[in-house]
Amino acid sequence: MKKFFKILSCFMLIFTFANAKDFTKDTLIVGTNATYPPFEFLDDKSEVTGFDFDLMAELSKRIGFKYEVLNMSFDGLIPALKSGKIDIAAAAMSATPARKKAVDFSNAYYFTENLFLKCKDSTDITKIDDLNGKKIGVQLGTVQEMAAKELNGVDVSASEDIFVAIMSLKNKKVDAVLVDSSIGYSYLKKNPDLVEFAKVPDGSEGFSLAFDKNKYPDLIEKINVEIENMKKDGTFDKILEKYDLK
């Protein structure tokens, strides 16, 4: 019996390495959803920029890999990883237990919370319980969508773009928006007619880069090492400061 399990373990190890890809040879395709400032958004030239892509540029330089960016819907990122359409998802993606069953993640590089927003003149909403019977906007496929669906008596309106959810709130088409706090505070700075009324843990392990199962174990290990090196030498903090993140 011991011999059988030893052979089985060897087979699984061989399968894992056979499934792994050499990231040094080909140009990697990095999928994102560029509607999530300051982590990923389109600049004046309609090119993807933001914290995640300054981080990606630095990692590619330090580790030695080439990449191209593919902008797509957030809820399509994991299916794209599984189908091989993209190699990495860099999209402020939270490493939840459910997602970890489907894909591999780097170590978390940024931690955040769930932030509830409302219009400043919405006096009938002061706490989460006041959302019972109300309509709440979220981005499709996010941790916030899952959290909103767990609230009692709440009608959840999911949009592919968080900007659409914010505009729906400003136009009174929804009563509140549930968003990642780092993104939410960015919108609050630009929209004085909106305010926060609650903030809670998001239940995830933090933002991470995502990869299909067993495809890039060596790359993930190198990324984890280099992110720690960036934190030690000050590079990581400089990128945080550039995008007004803490």
C-alpha positions, 0 to 999 in steps of 0.5 A: 500500500505504501508503495502504491501511494509513493507511485501515486505521489510521484505521478501527481508531481510529474503531472503538476510539472508537466502542466506548468508553463515556462514563463521566460519564453513566451509573452504572458497575457495579463487580463484586467478590468480597467474600470477600477481606479486607482488599481486599473483604469484607462489613461488619456491615451486609452492605455491601461494604467494604475497601481496593479500595472506599475506593480506588474511593470516592476515585477516583469523587470525584476523577474524577467518576463514579457507581457501584454494586457487584455482588458475585459469584464471582471467576471470573465477573468477566472474563466479566461484563466481556466481556458488559457485566454490569459495567463495572469489576472491583475485586477484588484482581485480578492483571494477568497476561499471559493476562488482559491478552489479554481485558481492559484494566487500570489501572496496578498499585496493589498488589504481592504474592506467593504465600504457602503456609500449613499447620497448625502441627502439620503437621510433614511439610510444611516446603517446597514440594517436600513438597506432592508427593502432598498436597492444596492449597486455593486460590480458584477463578479466581485466580493461585494456582489457576494456580500450584498446578496447575503443582506436581508431584504436587499435588491442587488443590481450588478453592473460590469463597471463600478462607474455605472453603479456609482452613476446609478447611485448619483442618479437615484436609480439605486439607494446605495453602493457596496464597493471595495474601500480603496476604490470607494474613497477614490470616488468619494474624493471626486463626488462630494454629494456621496458619503460613506455610512458603513465599513466592514471586513470583506472576508478575503485574504486581500488583493492578489494576482491570479493564475490557472491551477498549477500553471506557474508555480515558479513564477508565483514563487518569484513574484512573492519574493520580489513583492517582499523585496519591493516592500523592503527597498521602498519601491512598493511604498512609492507606488502606493504614494503615487496612487494615494493609497495607504 
